[in-house]
Amino acid sequence: MGTYVNAFGPHAPDTTFVSHSFEEQLFDTGEVELNYVATGDPTNPALLLVPGQTESWWGYEAALPSLAEHFHTHAVDLRGQGRSTRTPGRYTLDNMGNDLVRFIDGVIGRPTIVAGLSSGGVITAWLSAYARPGQVRAAYYEDPPLFSSETRPIVGQGIGQSIGPLFAHMAKYLGDQWSIGDWTTMVATTATELPSWLGFIAGLFGLGDTPPQNLKEYDPEWGRAFWTGAFSAACPHDAMLRAVKVPVMFTHHLRVVDETSGVLMGAISDLQADRVRQLVPDGGNAFEYKSFPQMGHSMHGQDPQLYADTLFAWAGDLGIVPR
């Protein structure tokens, strides 16, 4: 274990990044450079993949070959992740959504399906509501923390009763842009400073002797913006969902609510999912809900073929790809 002050980020590529089997490219939005890869026949329907928080584009790497059979696929690093720009003080849902509005215009250049996991699923919901008319054909929310990533949601648990304390813990000891980098103390205090129910989740995040690759590529300020509420402060989730304008598929994965404490172990509770299922169709949009209670948070990571098959079948039902 050790201390990694300012050790990771685009300013330190040799200690931060590893090579991959897809060619990485950069797109300049005017504020940030977004790192991305593209694969598949450009004549196929366009697909944009939006990773979850602490996940770089290569979280989709195992799914890309199957997706490339049916789609012209782009997978991006959001601001604050991977090789994309760090933006101190500017990690908000609106900013990240507008990054992808510019990306769709400047790189993809035609209407696209957007599919996002976790925080990327919330950003996908933003695009399904607020992208420019005609940019988004359909949106796939993969286990998104809608409502549960807000500090005071209109329904169910907020960030304080879900994964938020873990984000706060990482931000405390690692600092914005890894400016503190005290990995040793962060790991050592996980058992004493975090609620016991978060111990399992912390293990999944790879809090071991050294930082895992995905966290080397992550700006902890992003998590702090979730914990403080700054990320969604200007974009209430209920208003966003009422504004959705395209067909939506929502896959809901493992979730458990502790009866004693009321905390949510998972991305979104059944109660919160029911509210999503009410608000999106109320706007006149086609909506498909699929429950995978035995599936971990990332279907595309755990079962890439099931992920690709699920996405393809839904796109076929919409007439976007041939069945």
Contacts in CASP RR format, 6 or more apart in sequence:
PFRMAT RR
TARGET T0000
AUTHOR 0000-0000-0000
METHOD contacts of the structure
MODEL  1
MGTYVNAFGPHAPDTTFVSHSFEEQLFDTGEVELNYVATGDPTNPALLLV
PGQTESWWGYEAALPSLAEHFHTHAVDLRGQGRSTRTPGRYTLDNMGNDL
VRFIDGVIGRPTIVAGLSSGGVITAWLSAYARPGQVRAAYYEDPPLFSSE
TRPIVGQGIGQSIGPLFAHMAKYLGDQWSIGDWTTMVATTATELPSWLGF
IAGLFGLGDTPPQNLKEYDPEWGRAFWTGAFSAACPHDAMLRAVKVPVMF
THHLRVVDETSGVLMGAISDLQADRVRQLVPDGGNAFEYKSFPQMGHSMH
GQDPQLYADTLFAWAGDLGIVPR
1 183 0 8 1.000
1 184 0 8 1.000
1 187 0 8 1.000
1 208 0 8 1.000
1 209 0 8 1.000
1 210 0 8 1.000
2 182 0 8 1.000
2 183 0 8 1.000
2 184 0 8 1.000
2 210 0 8 1.000
3 181 0 8 1.000
3 182 0 8 1.000
3 183 0 8 1.000
3 184 0 8 1.000
4 178 0 8 1.000
4 181 0 8 1.000
4 183 0 8 1.000
4 211 0 8 1.000
5 178 0 8 1.000
5 179 0 8 1.000
5 180 0 8 1.000
5 181 0 8 1.000
6 12 0 8 1.000
6 177 0 8 1.000
6 178 0 8 1.000
6 179 0 8 1.000
6 181 0 8 1.000
7 15 0 8 1.000
7 16 0 8 1.000
7 178 0 8 1.000
7 181 0 8 1.000
7 216 0 8 1.000
8 15 0 8 1.000
8 16 0 8 1.000
8 178 0 8 1.000
8 211 0 8 1.000
8 216 0 8 1.000
8 217 0 8 1.000
9 16 0 8 1.000
9 82 0 8 1.000
9 86 0 8 1.000
9 177 0 8 1.000
9 178 0 8 1.000
9 216 0 8 1.000
9 217 0 8 1.000
9 219 0 8 1.000
10 16 0 8 1.000
10 82 0 8 1.000
10 83 0 8 1.000
10 84 0 8 1.000
10 85 0 8 1.000
10 86 0 8 1.000
13 83 0 8 1.000
15 216 0 8 1.000
16 82 0 8 1.000
16 216 0 8 1.000
16 217 0 8 1.000
17 82 0 8 1.000
17 83 0 8 1.000
17 217 0 8 1.000
18 213 0 8 1.000
20 37 0 8 1.000
20 58 0 8 1.000
20 61 0 8 1.000
21 61 0 8 1.000
22 37 0 8 1.000
22 39 0 8 1.000
22 58 0 8 1.000
22 61 0 8 1.000
22 64 0 8 1.000
23 37 0 8 1.000
24 35 0 8 1.000
24 36 0 8 1.000
24 37 0 8 1.000
24 57 0 8 1.000
24 83 0 8 1.000
25 35 0 8 1.000
25 36 0 8 1.000
25 37 0 8 1.000
25 38 0 8 1.000
26 33 0 8 1.000
26 34 0 8 1.000
26 35 0 8 1.000
26 36 0 8 1.000
26 83 0 8 1.000
27 33 0 8 1.000
27 34 0 8 1.000
27 36 0 8 1.000
27 103 0 8 1.000
27 106 0 8 1.000
27 107 0 8 1.000
29 99 0 8 1.000
29 102 0 8 1.000
29 103 0 8 1.000
30 102 0 8 1.000
31 85 0 8 1.000
31 87 0 8 1.000
31 90 0 8 1.000
31 95 0 8 1.000
31 99 0 8 1.000
32 79 0 8 1.000
32 84 0 8 1.000
32 85 0 8 1.000
32 87 0 8 1.000
32 99 0 8 1.000
33 83 0 8 1.000
33 84 0 8 1.000
33 85 0 8 1.000
34 76 0 8 1.000
34 77 0 8 1.000
34 78 0 8 1.000
34 79 0 8 1.000
34 84 0 8 1.000
34 85 0 8 1.000
34 99 0 8 1.000
34 103 0 8 1.000
35 57 0 8 1.000
35 76 0 8 1.000
35 77 0 8 1.000
35 82 0 8 1.000
35 83 0 8 1.000
35 84 0 8 1.000
36 57 0 8 1.000
36 74 0 8 1.000
36 75 0 8 1.000
36 76 0 8 1.000
36 77 0 8 1.000
36 103 0 8 1.000
36 107 0 8 1.000
37 57 0 8 1.000
37 64 0 8 1.000
37 74 0 8 1.000
37 75 0 8 1.000
38 72 0 8 1.000
38 73 0 8 1.000
38 74 0 8 1.000
38 107 0 8 1.000
39 64 0 8 1.000
39 65 0 8 1.000
39 67 0 8 1.000
39 68 0 8 1.000
39 72 0 8 1.000
39 73 0 8 1.000
40 68 0 8 1.000
40 71 0 8 1.000
40 72 0 8 1.000
40 73 0 8 1.000
41 68 0 8 1.000
41 72 0 8 1.000
42 72 0 8 1.000
43 72 0 8 1.000
44 70 0 8 1.000
44 71 0 8 1.000
44 72 0 8 1.000
44 321 0 8 1.000
45 70 0 8 1.000
45 71 0 8 1.000
45 72 0 8 1.000
45 112 0 8 1.000
45 113 0 8 1.000
45 137 0 8 1.000
45 315 0 8 1.000
45 320 0 8 1.000
45 321 0 8 1.000
46 71 0 8 1.000
46 72 0 8 1.000
46 74 0 8 1.000
46 108 0 8 1.000
46 109 0 8 1.000
46 110 0 8 1.000
46 111 0 8 1.000
46 112 0 8 1.000
46 113 0 8 1.000
47 67 0 8 1.000
47 71 0 8 1.000
47 72 0 8 1.000
47 73 0 8 1.000
47 74 0 8 1.000
47 112 0 8 1.000
47 113 0 8 1.000
47 114 0 8 1.000
47 115 0 8 1.000
47 311 0 8 1.000
48 73 0 8 1.000
48 74 0 8 1.000
48 75 0 8 1.000
48 76 0 8 1.000
48 100 0 8 1.000
48 103 0 8 1.000
48 104 0 8 1.000
48 108 0 8 1.000
48 112 0 8 1.000
48 113 0 8 1.000
48 114 0 8 1.000
48 115 0 8 1.000
49 57 0 8 1.000
49 60 0 8 1.000
49 67 0 8 1.000
49 73 0 8 1.000
49 74 0 8 1.000
49 75 0 8 1.000
49 76 0 8 1.000
49 115 0 8 1.000
49 116 0 8 1.000
49 300 0 8 1.000
50 76 0 8 1.000
50 78 0 8 1.000
50 100 0 8 1.000
50 114 0 8 1.000
50 115 0 8 1.000
50 116 0 8 1.000
50 117 0 8 1.000
50 120 0 8 1.000
50 121 0 8 1.000
50 123 0 8 1.000
50 124 0 8 1.000
51 57 0 8 1.000
51 59 0 8 1.000
51 60 0 8 1.000
51 75 0 8 1.000
51 76 0 8 1.000
51 77 0 8 1.000
51 78 0 8 1.000
51 81 0 8 1.000
51 116 0 8 1.000
51 117 0 8 1.000
51 120 0 8 1.000
52 78 0 8 1.000
52 116 0 8 1.000
52 117 0 8 1.000
52 118 0 8 1.000
52 119 0 8 1.000
52 120 0 8 1.000
52 121 0 8 1.000
52 298 0 8 1.000
53 81 0 8 1.000
53 118 0 8 1.000
53 119 0 8 1.000
53 120 0 8 1.000
53 167 0 8 1.000
53 218 0 8 1.000
53 222 0 8 1.000
53 223 0 8 1.000
53 226 0 8 1.000
54 81 0 8 1.000
54 205 0 8 1.000
54 214 0 8 1.000
54 215 0 8 1.000
54 218 0 8 1.000
55 81 0 8 1.000
55 117 0 8 1.000
55 118 0 8 1.000
55 214 0 8 1.000
55 298 0 8 1.000
56 77 0 8 1.000
56 81 0 8 1.000
56 82 0 8 1.000
56 214 0 8 1.000
56 217 0 8 1.000
57 75 0 8 1.000
57 76 0 8 1.000
57 77 0 8 1.000
57 82 0 8 1.000
58 75 0 8 1.000
59 75 0 8 1.000
59 214 0 8 1.000
59 298 0 8 1.000
59 300 0 8 1.000
59 301 0 8 1.000
60 67 0 8 1.000
60 75 0 8 1.000
60 300 0 8 1.000
60 301 0 8 1.000
62 300 0 8 1.000
62 301 0 8 1.000
62 304 0 8 1.000
63 300 0 8 1.000
63 301 0 8 1.000
63 304 0 8 1.000
63 305 0 8 1.000
63 307 0 8 1.000
63 308 0 8 1.000
64 73 0 8 1.000
64 75 0 8 1.000
66 304 0 8 1.000
66 305 0 8 1.000
66 308 0 8 1.000
66 309 0 8 1.000
67 73 0 8 1.000
67 308 0 8 1.000
67 311 0 8 1.000
69 308 0 8 1.000
70 308 0 8 1.000
70 312 0 8 1.000
70 315 0 8 1.000
70 321 0 8 1.000
71 113 0 8 1.000
71 315 0 8 1.000
71 321 0 8 1.000
74 103 0 8 1.000
74 107 0 8 1.000
74 108 0 8 1.000
74 112 0 8 1.000
76 84 0 8 1.000
76 100 0 8 1.000
76 103 0 8 1.000
77 83 0 8 1.000
77 84 0 8 1.000
77 217 0 8 1.000
78 84 0 8 1.000
78 96 0 8 1.000
78 99 0 8 1.000
78 120 0 8 1.000
78 123 0 8 1.000
79 85 0 8 1.000
79 86 0 8 1.000
79 87 0 8 1.000
79 90 0 8 1.000
79 91 0 8 1.000
79 95 0 8 1.000
79 96 0 8 1.000
79 99 0 8 1.000
80 86 0 8 1.000
80 87 0 8 1.000
80 91 0 8 1.000
80 218 0 8 1.000
80 219 0 8 1.000
80 221 0 8 1.000
80 222 0 8 1.000
81 217 0 8 1.000
81 218 0 8 1.000
81 219 0 8 1.000
81 222 0 8 1.000
82 217 0 8 1.000
82 218 0 8 1.000
83 217 0 8 1.000
86 177 0 8 1.000
86 219 0 8 1.000
86 221 0 8 1.000
87 95 0 8 1.000
88 176 0 8 1.000
88 177 0 8 1.000
88 221 0 8 1.000
89 221 0 8 1.000
89 225 0 8 1.000
89 230 0 8 1.000
91 219 0 8 1.000
91 221 0 8 1.000
91 222 0 8 1.000
91 223 0 8 1.000
91 225 0 8 1.000
91 230 0 8 1.000
91 231 0 8 1.000
92 225 0 8 1.000
92 230 0 8 1.000
92 231 0 8 1.000
92 232 0 8 1.000
92 233 0 8 1.000
92 234 0 8 1.000
92 235 0 8 1.000
93 122 0 8 1.000
93 123 0 8 1.000
93 126 0 8 1.000
93 231 0 8 1.000
93 232 0 8 1.000
93 234 0 8 1.000
93 235 0 8 1.000
94 126 0 8 1.000
94 234 0 8 1.000
94 235 0 8 1.000
96 123 0 8 1.000
96 126 0 8 1.000
97 123 0 8 1.000
97 126 0 8 1.000
97 127 0 8 1.000
97 130 0 8 1.000
97 131 0 8 1.000
100 114 0 8 1.000
100 123 0 8 1.000
100 127 0 8 1.000
100 131 0 8 1.000
101 127 0 8 1.000
101 131 0 8 1.000
101 132 0 8 1.000
101 135 0 8 1.000
104 112 0 8 1.000
104 131 0 8 1.000
104 135 0 8 1.000
104 136 0 8 1.000
105 132 0 8 1.000
105 135 0 8 1.000
111 134 0 8 1.000
111 135 0 8 1.000
111 136 0 8 1.000
111 137 0 8 1.000
112 135 0 8 1.000
112 136 0 8 1.000
112 137 0 8 1.000
113 136 0 8 1.000
113 137 0 8 1.000
113 138 0 8 1.000
113 139 0 8 1.000
113 140 0 8 1.000
113 311 0 8 1.000
113 315 0 8 1.000
113 320 0 8 1.000
114 124 0 8 1.000
114 127 0 8 1.000
114 128 0 8 1.000
114 136 0 8 1.000
114 138 0 8 1.000
114 139 0 8 1.000
114 140 0 8 1.000
115 124 0 8 1.000
115 139 0 8 1.000
115 140 0 8 1.000
115 142 0 8 1.000
115 311 0 8 1.000
116 123 0 8 1.000
116 124 0 8 1.000
116 140 0 8 1.000
116 141 0 8 1.000
116 142 0 8 1.000
116 144 0 8 1.000
117 142 0 8 1.000
117 143 0 8 1.000
117 144 0 8 1.000
117 297 0 8 1.000
117 298 0 8 1.000
117 299 0 8 1.000
117 300 0 8 1.000
118 142 0 8 1.000
118 143 0 8 1.000
118 144 0 8 1.000
118 145 0 8 1.000
118 267 0 8 1.000
118 297 0 8 1.000
118 298 0 8 1.000
119 144 0 8 1.000
119 145 0 8 1.000
119 149 0 8 1.000
119 226 0 8 1.000
120 144 0 8 1.000
121 141 0 8 1.000
121 142 0 8 1.000
121 143 0 8 1.000
121 144 0 8 1.000
122 144 0 8 1.000
122 145 0 8 1.000
122 146 0 8 1.000
122 149 0 8 1.000
122 232 0 8 1.000
122 237 0 8 1.000
124 139 0 8 1.000
124 140 0 8 1.000
124 141 0 8 1.000
124 144 0 8 1.000
125 139 0 8 1.000
125 141 0 8 1.000
125 144 0 8 1.000
125 146 0 8 1.000
125 237 0 8 1.000
125 240 0 8 1.000
125 241 0 8 1.000
125 244 0 8 1.000
126 235 0 8 1.000
126 240 0 8 1.000
127 135 0 8 1.000
127 136 0 8 1.000
127 139 0 8 1.000
128 136 0 8 1.000
128 139 0 8 1.000
128 244 0 8 1.000
128 245 0 8 1.000
128 246 0 8 1.000
128 248 0 8 1.000
129 240 0 8 1.000
129 241 0 8 1.000
129 243 0 8 1.000
129 244 0 8 1.000
129 245 0 8 1.000
130 240 0 8 1.000
130 243 0 8 1.000
133 245 0 8 1.000
136 245 0 8 1.000
136 246 0 8 1.000
137 246 0 8 1.000
137 247 0 8 1.000
137 318 0 8 1.000
137 320 0 8 1.000
138 246 0 8 1.000
138 247 0 8 1.000
138 248 0 8 1.000
138 249 0 8 1.000
138 314 0 8 1.000
138 315 0 8 1.000
138 318 0 8 1.000
138 320 0 8 1.000
139 244 0 8 1.000
139 246 0 8 1.000
139 247 0 8 1.000
139 248 0 8 1.000
139 249 0 8 1.000
140 248 0 8 1.000
140 249 0 8 1.000
140 250 0 8 1.000
140 251 0 8 1.000
140 311 0 8 1.000
140 314 0 8 1.000
141 248 0 8 1.000
141 249 0 8 1.000
141 250 0 8 1.000
141 251 0 8 1.000
141 276 0 8 1.000
142 251 0 8 1.000
142 298 0 8 1.000
142 299 0 8 1.000
142 300 0 8 1.000
142 307 0 8 1.000
143 251 0 8 1.000
143 252 0 8 1.000
143 253 0 8 1.000
143 266 0 8 1.000
143 267 0 8 1.000
143 268 0 8 1.000
143 295 0 8 1.000
143 296 0 8 1.000
143 297 0 8 1.000
143 298 0 8 1.000
143 299 0 8 1.000
144 250 0 8 1.000
144 267 0 8 1.000
144 268 0 8 1.000
145 162 0 8 1.000
145 163 0 8 1.000
145 267 0 8 1.000
145 268 0 8 1.000
146 237 0 8 1.000
146 241 0 8 1.000
146 268 0 8 1.000
146 272 0 8 1.000
146 276 0 8 1.000
147 153 0 8 1.000
147 154 0 8 1.000
147 155 0 8 1.000
147 156 0 8 1.000
147 157 0 8 1.000
147 158 0 8 1.000
147 237 0 8 1.000
147 238 0 8 1.000
147 268 0 8 1.000
147 272 0 8 1.000
147 275 0 8 1.000
147 276 0 8 1.000
148 156 0 8 1.000
148 157 0 8 1.000
148 158 0 8 1.000
148 159 0 8 1.000
148 161 0 8 1.000
148 162 0 8 1.000
148 264 0 8 1.000
148 266 0 8 1.000
148 267 0 8 1.000
148 268 0 8 1.000
148 269 0 8 1.000
148 272 0 8 1.000
149 158 0 8 1.000
149 159 0 8 1.000
149 162 0 8 1.000
149 226 0 8 1.000
149 231 0 8 1.000
149 232 0 8 1.000
150 158 0 8 1.000
150 159 0 8 1.000
150 229 0 8 1.000
150 232 0 8 1.000
150 236 0 8 1.000
150 237 0 8 1.000
151 158 0 8 1.000
151 159 0 8 1.000
151 160 0 8 1.000
151 228 0 8 1.000
151 229 0 8 1.000
152 158 0 8 1.000
153 237 0 8 1.000
153 272 0 8 1.000
154 236 0 8 1.000
154 237 0 8 1.000
154 238 0 8 1.000
154 275 0 8 1.000
155 271 0 8 1.000
155 272 0 8 1.000
155 275 0 8 1.000
156 264 0 8 1.000
156 269 0 8 1.000
156 271 0 8 1.000
156 272 0 8 1.000
157 257 0 8 1.000
157 262 0 8 1.000
157 263 0 8 1.000
157 264 0 8 1.000
157 269 0 8 1.000
157 272 0 8 1.000
158 264 0 8 1.000
159 167 0 8 1.000
159 226 0 8 1.000
159 227 0 8 1.000
159 229 0 8 1.000
160 227 0 8 1.000
161 261 0 8 1.000
161 262 0 8 1.000
161 263 0 8 1.000
161 264 0 8 1.000
162 263 0 8 1.000
162 264 0 8 1.000
162 266 0 8 1.000
162 267 0 8 1.000
163 198 0 8 1.000
163 201 0 8 1.000
163 266 0 8 1.000
164 223 0 8 1.000
164 226 0 8 1.000
164 227 0 8 1.000
165 194 0 8 1.000
165 195 0 8 1.000
165 198 0 8 1.000
165 227 0 8 1.000
166 194 0 8 1.000
166 198 0 8 1.000
166 201 0 8 1.000
166 202 0 8 1.000
166 205 0 8 1.000
167 220 0 8 1.000
167 223 0 8 1.000
167 224 0 8 1.000
167 226 0 8 1.000
167 227 0 8 1.000
168 223 0 8 1.000
168 224 0 8 1.000
168 227 0 8 1.000
169 186 0 8 1.000
169 189 0 8 1.000
169 190 0 8 1.000
169 193 0 8 1.000
169 194 0 8 1.000
170 186 0 8 1.000
170 215 0 8 1.000
170 220 0 8 1.000
170 223 0 8 1.000
171 220 0 8 1.000
171 221 0 8 1.000
171 223 0 8 1.000
171 224 0 8 1.000
171 227 0 8 1.000
172 186 0 8 1.000
173 180 0 8 1.000
173 181 0 8 1.000
173 182 0 8 1.000
173 183 0 8 1.000
173 185 0 8 1.000
173 186 0 8 1.000
173 189 0 8 1.000
174 180 0 8 1.000
174 181 0 8 1.000
174 182 0 8 1.000
174 183 0 8 1.000
174 186 0 8 1.000
174 220 0 8 1.000
175 181 0 8 1.000
175 220 0 8 1.000
175 221 0 8 1.000
175 224 0 8 1.000
176 219 0 8 1.000
176 220 0 8 1.000
176 221 0 8 1.000
176 224 0 8 1.000
177 219 0 8 1.000
177 220 0 8 1.000
177 221 0 8 1.000
178 219 0 8 1.000
178 220 0 8 1.000
183 210 0 8 1.000
183 211 0 8 1.000
186 207 0 8 1.000
187 207 0 8 1.000
187 208 0 8 1.000
187 209 0 8 1.000
190 199 0 8 1.000
190 202 0 8 1.000
190 207 0 8 1.000
191 199 0 8 1.000
194 202 0 8 1.000
195 261 0 8 1.000
195 263 0 8 1.000
197 258 0 8 1.000
197 261 0 8 1.000
197 263 0 8 1.000
197 265 0 8 1.000
200 265 0 8 1.000
201 265 0 8 1.000
205 212 0 8 1.000
205 215 0 8 1.000
206 212 0 8 1.000
206 215 0 8 1.000
222 231 0 8 1.000
223 231 0 8 1.000
225 231 0 8 1.000
226 232 0 8 1.000
238 275 0 8 1.000
238 279 0 8 1.000
241 276 0 8 1.000
241 279 0 8 1.000
241 280 0 8 1.000
242 279 0 8 1.000
242 282 0 8 1.000
242 283 0 8 1.000
244 279 0 8 1.000
244 280 0 8 1.000
244 283 0 8 1.000
244 285 0 8 1.000
245 285 0 8 1.000
246 285 0 8 1.000
247 285 0 8 1.000
247 286 0 8 1.000
247 287 0 8 1.000
247 288 0 8 1.000
247 318 0 8 1.000
248 280 0 8 1.000
248 285 0 8 1.000
248 286 0 8 1.000
248 287 0 8 1.000
248 288 0 8 1.000
249 287 0 8 1.000
249 288 0 8 1.000
249 289 0 8 1.000
249 290 0 8 1.000
249 310 0 8 1.000
249 311 0 8 1.000
249 314 0 8 1.000
250 273 0 8 1.000
250 276 0 8 1.000
250 277 0 8 1.000
250 280 0 8 1.000
250 287 0 8 1.000
250 288 0 8 1.000
250 289 0 8 1.000
250 290 0 8 1.000
251 290 0 8 1.000
251 291 0 8 1.000
251 292 0 8 1.000
251 295 0 8 1.000
251 299 0 8 1.000
251 310 0 8 1.000
252 268 0 8 1.000
252 270 0 8 1.000
252 273 0 8 1.000
252 289 0 8 1.000
252 290 0 8 1.000
252 291 0 8 1.000
252 292 0 8 1.000
252 293 0 8 1.000
253 266 0 8 1.000
253 267 0 8 1.000
253 292 0 8 1.000
253 293 0 8 1.000
253 295 0 8 1.000
253 296 0 8 1.000
253 297 0 8 1.000
253 299 0 8 1.000
254 266 0 8 1.000
254 292 0 8 1.000
254 293 0 8 1.000
254 294 0 8 1.000
254 295 0 8 1.000
254 296 0 8 1.000
254 297 0 8 1.000
255 264 0 8 1.000
255 265 0 8 1.000
255 266 0 8 1.000
255 267 0 8 1.000
255 268 0 8 1.000
255 269 0 8 1.000
255 270 0 8 1.000
255 293 0 8 1.000
256 264 0 8 1.000
256 265 0 8 1.000
256 266 0 8 1.000
257 263 0 8 1.000
257 264 0 8 1.000
257 265 0 8 1.000
257 269 0 8 1.000
258 265 0 8 1.000
266 297 0 8 1.000
267 297 0 8 1.000
268 276 0 8 1.000
273 289 0 8 1.000
277 287 0 8 1.000
277 289 0 8 1.000
280 287 0 8 1.000
281 287 0 8 1.000
286 318 0 8 1.000
288 314 0 8 1.000
288 317 0 8 1.000
290 310 0 8 1.000
292 299 0 8 1.000
295 302 0 8 1.000
295 303 0 8 1.000
296 302 0 8 1.000
299 306 0 8 1.000
299 307 0 8 1.000
299 310 0 8 1.000
300 307 0 8 1.000
300 308 0 8 1.000
301 307 0 8 1.000
312 321 0 8 1.000
313 323 0 8 1.000
315 321 0 8 1.000
316 322 0 8 1.000
316 323 0 8 1.000
317 323 0 8 1.000
END
